[in-house]
Amino acid sequence: MKAMVLRQIGKPLVFVERDDPRPGPGELRIKVEACAVCRTDLHVVDGDLDNPTLPLVPGHEIVGIVDAVGSGIASAKLGRRVGVPWLGHTCGTCSFCQMKAENLCDRPQFTGYTRDGGFATHVVADAAFAFDLDADADPVSLAPLLCAGLIGWRSLKKAGNGKSIGLFGFGAAAHILTQICIWQGRDVYAFTRSGDHAAQQFALELGAVWAGSSEENAPILLDAAIIFAPAGDLVPTALKAVRKGGVVVCGGIHMSDIPSMPYAVLWGERELVSVANLTRADAAEFFPIAQSAGVRTHTTAYPLERANEALADLRAGRLVGAAVLVPKAS
């Protein structure tokens, strides 16, 4: 197999060749067709998330074909297209798992963080955390749904049923969620970096009713806001943008420090909540909804060996939509 490997935090990934991995009990081996590049991958590579398992193959938005199975897994799985997300395994026994809150598991494993991920030609995954996907769909288009889509969906559920939704940071997750919101009959207000006119235009093309800088005020007070950008200073900004009783959801796994703010910004029964990881139930809900809503992901494809370029483009804000790595067929 070929893979892009993180050997040292803050350093470029290294292109290597290894023996093909073997699936253990309860596991699948997947021949990777596509793996999207997520901002969480940047947080892993740049050291914003503590204690990754090094050396590490990043990547957790994986689409591929099962080509080997471990003991306990039916051979009928062979040849199926599956997707592998960030949450790669849970203990099943802690109090959170018992409460069906597996996203908060005390002893989890995360794809592309504590176990090898999809920046490779092959990956081994826990069969219980590999979702069946449409065999006829484009794998490059599917890949961003495995995290940007799923986390966006979980964030939207936390935001409630309000009509007007603000999205702070208009990248992979926001462009998917905009399509879901419009299908549901909601109004989307898109907030971007100052001067990012390309992202603002993209949001409007997708159907947002307003798009501007996060330094600007939307024309109305919002029912809810979701923050995808990893910038803590957007929290008081988003709280000021929502009405009394409104909700602000922090949708990322990492965010810079939230600055001190007057209590009046939160007062009025505004709520500030975070989203942690995802559950398999989220996937069971989301994929049919994405299909019904006719979600179309906007992607830029890169060969596997150009993973560092994809990460750099994401870091610099040069992408519209999502970056996706595509291994060469072999």
N, C-alpha and C positions, 0 to 999 in steps of 0.2 A: 504494500500500500504506500501511497504518498500522502504527506501531511505537512501542514504549516504548524510549527511547534514554538510555543513560548518557553524559552529556557531561563530568561531573566526578566524581572519586572522592568518596564520602561525601555526595553530593547526590542528591535524588530523581530518578528517571527522568522524562524529558520525553516527552509524547505528541506524535508528529509524523506528517505525511503526506509520503510520498516517491513517486517514480516506482517502478513495479514493477521489481525487479531482473531481470537477464537471466542465464540460466545460461551459463557458459563451457564450453569443451571438457571432457567427462567429468563434467559437473555436471547436477543436476536443480533445477528450481524447484518448491517445494512450497507449496500453499495450506494454511496451518496450521489444523488442527481443534482442537488442544489442545496446551499446553506446560506441563508441571509446573514448579513452582518448587522449586529444590534449595538446600540449604545452601551449596553451592559458588557459587550466584548471589549469596548474601549476601557470601561472601568476596570476590567480584569487586567488588561494589558498595561494600563497606566498605573496600576497599584491603588486605585480608589477602593477596591474591595480587598479585604485582608485574607491572607493565607490560602491562595489558590494552590492546587496540587501541581507542583512543578516537577519535571517538565510537563507541559500541558498542551493539548490540542484544543483551542477555543472553538466556539460556535455552538449555538443551541436553537437554531431555527432550521432544522434538518428535514429534508425530503429525500427519500430513497427507496430502493427495492430490497426486500429481505432476501439474502442469498445464503444464509446459514442460520440454524437454530440450535440452541443448547438443550440439554435434557429438560424434560417437562413441558416443552413447547411443541405443539403439533406441527408436523411437516406441511400441513395445509397453509401455514404462514408463508412458506417459500414462494417467492415471486410477487408477493403483495407490495403495494406501495404504502409506506407508512411515514408519519411525521414524528419527530422527536423534539420536545420543548425543553425549556430551562429546568423545570422540576424533573429530575431524572430518577428519583427513588425516594420513598419514605419508609419509616420504620414500621408503621402500621399499628404500633402498640402504645405510643405516648398519648397523653391526654388530648392533644390537639387532633391526632389521627382518629382517636376514638370519638371525637366530637364532629367528625367529617370536616375538619379544618386542616386538611393535609398540607396546605400551603404554609402553615405555621409549624410543621413537624419539628421536633427537637433534634432529630438525627437524620436530616435529609442529605441527599446527594444532588448536585446540580450539574447539568450537562455543560461542558465547556468551562467548568470552574473547579469542581472537585472530582470530576471524572471527564475523560477525554470526550471532545465534541466533534463537530462536523466540518471543520476546516481540513478535510481529508477526503480520500477516495473511499474509505470504509470507516465505520464506527460501530461499536457494540453498545446496545441499549437494553435496559430493563424492558421486557416485553409488556409489562403492565403499564408502562408509561410511553408506549409507542401507539399512536393513533392511526387507524385506517384512513386513507385519503383516496380521493377520486383518481382512479387509474388513468382516466382520459384527460385530466387537466394538465396544464403546463407546470412542471415542477418549479421553475423559476418564479412564476407568479404565486404559487402556493407558499413558498418558503417564508415570506414575511408574516404570514398569518400565524405561524407557530409561536411568535412572541409578541411582535408589534400588534397583531390582531387580538391575541388572547388577553394581553395586559390591557389593551385599550377597552376590550369588552368588560373585563372585571372592573376597570375604573369607571366605565359608564354606569354599571349597576350600582356602584357606590355613590354616584352622583345623583341618583334618584330619577324621577320622572319629569323633571322640569322641561319646559319648552325651549328655553334659550340656553345654549351650552357654549362656554368659552373654552378654547383649546390653546394653551400656552406652549409654544414649541411645535412647529408644524413640520414634522418629519414623518417617519414610517408609520408610527402608531396613529398620529393625527389624521393622516390622509386616508387610512382605512376607516377610522372611526367617523370621519365626516360623512362617508358614504352610508354607514349604518344609521347615523343620526338623521340624515335626510330621508332615508327609506322609512324611518319611524315617524316622520313628520315634524322633526325638531328643526330649530334654527341654529346654525353654527356660526360662531364669531371666532376668527382665527387671529392669534397674536404671535408675532414673529420677532426675531432680532431686529433692531433698528436698521433700516436700509436694506433688508432682505426682500426686495421687491419681487424676486422670482418666486419665493415661497408664498408671498401674499397673492400673487397672480394665480399660482397653482391652486390655492385654497378657493379662490373665487371661481376658477374653472370647474372645480369639483362641486360647486353649489353653495359655498359659504355665503351668507348674506352680508358679511362685513369682514374685512381683513386689514390689519394694521400692525404697527409696532406695539410691543408690550408697554411702551412709554405713553401710548395714546389711550384715551378712554373710548370704550364702545359706546354706541349711541343710546343704549339702554342699560339698566342694571340687569345682570344675568341671574338666571335661576341656579346655575352651577358652573363651576370651572374645573378643568382638569389640567394639571401641570405635568407636561412630559419633559420639558427642558430641565437639566439637572442644576438649576440655579435657585438657591434658597431665597434670594432677594425677590423672587417672583411670588412668594407666599403672601406677604402683605399686599402686594399689588393685586393679586387675584382676590383676596378677601375684600378689598375695596371695590372690586368690580362686580361682586354679587350682592343681591338684595338681602334684606333681613330674612333670616331663615334659610339662606342659601348655603350651598355646600362647595367646599374646595377640596379636590382630591389630588394628592401627590402620587403620580403614577409611576415614578422611577424607583429603581432599587438603590440609587445613590443620589444625594443632593448636597450641594454646598450648604454651609451653615445658614440657618434662618436668622435674619437680623432681629434685633429688638424692635418691638412695635408697640404702639399704644393699645391698651385693652379695647378701646373704642372700635378698633378695626375688626376685632373678633365679636364684639358685643352685638346684640340683636339676634341671638340664637343662630348665628352663623356657625357652621361646622367645618373643622379641618381634619381630614382623615388621610391615611396612607393606604396603599395597596402593596401587599407582599406576595410575590410569586403568583401562582395560579393553581387551580385544581383540575383534576380530570373532568369534573362536572362542568367546569367552564368550557372545556373543549367540546363536550357533548352538546352544550347549548349553542356555542358560537359557530361552529362550522356549518350547520344547517342554516343559521341566520345569515351568515356571509353569502351563502349560495342563493338564498331567497332574495337578498338585497342586491344581488348582482355585483358584489364587490370586485373591483379590478385594481390590482396592485400596480403601482408604477415602479419599475425596477431599472437598475443599471447593473449589467452582468460583468463580472471580472473572472478571468481564469484563476484557478486555485492559487497558483504561484504568485499572483499579484494581490494577495490578501493584505499586505502592508499598505499598498496603494489605496485599497478600499477603506481601510481603517483611517488612513490619513485624510481621505476625502470626507469621510464622516466627521472626523474631528474638526476639520476646517469649515464645515457647513457648506460644502460644495455640492451636496447631493440634493436632488428633488425626488422624494419617494424613498426607496430602499436600495441598498447595495446587496448583491447576491453573488456568492462564489459558485462557480460551475467547474467541477473537475473534468478533465478530458476523459472521454470514453476510452475504455481499454478492453 
